[in-house]
């Protein structure tokens, strides 16, 4: 919070010096960190933003969510399902041992597509989800366990069949989303005398993520920083033109 924000030219100079020989001061390091955060979120730094950022983990989730949305927008849902059915029938060895952002995006979309969370390639905020809706998701999570764990750094639980919602939330967390409890049926209303818990996507978390994605898409990161601090945008244009 106390670090000085950096205008474009100063930021580039310090970053270049750090890449060249690593010789920057502690104050410069904090200023780089502050400026990078404000560029990413297009917002002034605050204690709340620092907490949300969680030492850059949330930034990673935002970028992954953006990649998922881009993949959904660029490929028709039926085309995607057809391609993934063929690809997962005979998964290759690289998926088990090598990292691939594209394959990570594909596996998240595939798994979420087996749940009511993702319907026809769109996130459904109204879908009420129970464990009974997650049987296909659980089975594919187990079948693709080495690939899921390698690509997403998410453990596939041994009890995924009995606690599928915990596994689903672990997958959703990679893109900054989660499900929360919605309601519970009374035991006598369900065949077999068991109660069923229903969950829905957390609307507040989803809308916060979606709003950030839209802001990042529309607003240039450096323009946002200059507007936040009331700096002259002509100075930004001049600094960029000198490169």
N, C-alpha and C positions, 0 to 999 in steps of 0.2 A: 504493500500500500504506500510506503514511503518512497519507493523508487521513482526517479524522474522518468517520464515517458520520453521516447526518442523520436524525433522527426526522421524522415526518410534517409537523408544523407548520413546522419550520425549513426543510424541503425546499420546501414550498409557498411560503413567504415569499421565499426566495432565487430560486426560479424566477419568481415574479411580478415581482420587482424586476428580474430580468434581461430579461424580456419588455418591461417598462415603459421602462427606460432603459439597460439593459446595464451598470449600475454594480454589479458584484460583484467581490470580491477574487479573487486567484489561488487562495488556499486554499479559498474557497467554490466555485470552479469545479471544483477537484479533488474536493471533497466531493460535489458533484452527480454527477460522473462515477462515483465509487465507489458511491454509493447507487443510481444507475440500473443499474449492472452487477449489484449484489446483488439488486435488485428483479427484474431480468430472469431471472437464472439461479436465483433462489431459493437462493442459496448465498453463503457468506462469500468475499470476494475473496481471491485467491491468485496467485502468479506464474504457476501453470499455467492458471488461469482467464483471466488477462490475455493470455497467449499464445494460448489458444484463441480468445478474442474477436477478436483481430486487428483492433483499432481499429474494432470494431462490425461488421465484415464477417460474422462468424459469426452475430451476432444477426439480420442480414438473411436469412441462409440458413435459420435456424431459423423465422423468421416465414413465409418462402416455403414451407418444408416443411409447416408447419402449415396453410397455405392449400391446398396440394395434398391433404393428408389430408382436410381438411374437404370439398373438392370431390368426392373419391372416395367419402366416406361419404354425401354428400347426393344423389348421382346414381348410378343403376344403371349398370353398366359397358356393357351393350348400348345403353342409352339415350344414354350419353355418346358412344360410338363412332358411333352414328347421327347425332347432332347435329353432331359434328365433321366427319363425312364431307360433310355438306351445307355446313357453314360454310367448309371449306377448298377446296371445289370452285370457289368464286368468292370468294376472299379480298378483303375490302374495302380501300380505300386507307388508312383510319385505322390499320389494323394495321401498316402499313409506316412510319408517321410519328409516331403518337401512342402514348404509354405507357398500358397498361391492365393492372392487376394481374390481373383476371379472365381476360383473353386470354392473359397470360403463363402463368398456371396451366394454362389449357386447352392451350397449345402444348407445355408440358413433359409433361403427362399424355399427350397425343397421341403425341409422339415416343417417350416411354418405353414406351408401349403397343405400339409396333412392335418391341419387343425382349423377350427373355425376362426382363428385369429386373422388368417389371410384367405380371403374369399375371392376367387377369380382374379388374383393378382392385386387386390386392394385390402388394406387393413380395415377390419370391421370392428368399430368401437361399440357396437350394440350386441355383438355375439355373446351369448351366455355359454360358458364352457364348463363341462364337467369331466371327470376322469374317463367317463364312458366315451367321450368324444375324442380321446387321445390314444386310442389303441393302435392305430396305424402309425402315429407319431412315435409311440414307445417302441414298436417293433422295428421301425427303420432306424431309430436311434441306436438300438442294440446291434442291428445288422451292420450299420456303418460306424460302429464305435471307434475303430482305429482312425478313420478319416475325420470324424467329428472332433476327436480329441486332438489330432494333429493340426487341423486347419483352424479350429476355433479356440484351442486351449481351454476347452470345457470338458470336464469329466462326465462321461456317461455313467450314471449311477446304476448300481446293481439292482436297486429297488425301483427302477424306472417304471416297471409295470404297475406297481402298487402306489407309487407317488409320482405320477407323470407330470403333475403341475409344477413340482419342484424342478424337474428337468426342463420343462417348457420355459420357466422363468430364467433358468440359466442360459438358455439359447437367446431369449429376448434381451437379456442384459447385455449381450455383445453389441446390440444396436441401441442401447439406452432405453429400452422399454420394459414393461412388466405387467403382469396380471394381478388383480386384487380381488378379494372376496366380494361377491355380489349378493348372494342369498343362499339359503339352505332349506331344502324341502323337509317336511315332517316325515318321520320314518313310516307312518302308516299309509302315506300316500304313494309309496313306491313299492313295486313288486319285490317280494322278499323281505319286506319290513326294514329296509335300510334307508338311511338319509343320504341325500346327495348334496354336495356343496357345488355352487356355481361361481365362476370367476368371469371377469371381463377385463379388457385392456384398461389400464389406468389412463383415463382421459386427460388428466392434467399433465402427466408425464409425456404422453403422446403429443399433445398440443404444444407443450414447451419445445420439444424436439422439432416438430414440424415447423413451428414459427422460426426457430433458429436456422433451420435449413433454408427457408425462404429468404430470410434476411441475408444469409451468406451468399445466396445465389444472386440477389439483386444489387447488393452494395459492395463496392470495391473495398478491400480491407484497409488500404492506406487512406482512402478518402474518409472512411469511418473514423480512423484515428485522428485525422486532422480536424474533422468536424467535432469530435468529442472534446478536443482541447482548444477549439477556437482558433486554430492555426490557418494561415492563408493557403488556400488550395493552389494558388498560382506558384507558391514556393515549392509545392509538391510537384507540379508539372515541370518547373524549371529543373529541379533535382533529378527527375527521371530523364529529362531530355539531355542531360549532361553525361549520361552513361554511354 
